[in-house]
Amino acid sequence: MRRYSQRQSLSTLSEINVTPLLDLAFVLLIIFMITTPLLESTMNLVIPSSGAKNPPINRSQVQTISIDRTDTIRFNNQVLDLATLTARLMELRAANPDVAIVIRPDRELPVQKLIGLMDAVQRAGITKVGIATRAESK
């Protein structure tokens, strides 16, 4: 039988193989990269509520803006472009500060178009804004 010398075994013990450590580090990195977005999107929200009731809105003060999927804007059934609508809303707000707007978007309207319409209402200074929806039938 051969015996290995003490020197050879000491020299092999001093070498550390870092390849498995790097593999482990990359696997952990990939796991964290995959799980982090999932943690952010599964957040449970509790929407705050208020004890104060909203004052009732007079039906005569409610104006309707409709927008369809072809980006045609109708203000009280009159076809307008966005600049004319903003001017008309500013005039309406000057005449009646308590005016309320109901926006009726098409179901397949891109969200960005709806946001642009809401920006026009905000530029006019109108704060009472609602979006008309319909309950889904099951």
Secondary structure, DSSP 8 states (H G I E B T S, - for coil): -----HHHHHHHHS----HHHHHHHHHHHHHHHHHHHHHHHT--------SS------GGGEEEEEE-TT--EEETTEEE-HHHHHHHHHHHHHH-TT-EEEEEE-TT--HHHHHHHHHHHHHTT--EEEE-------
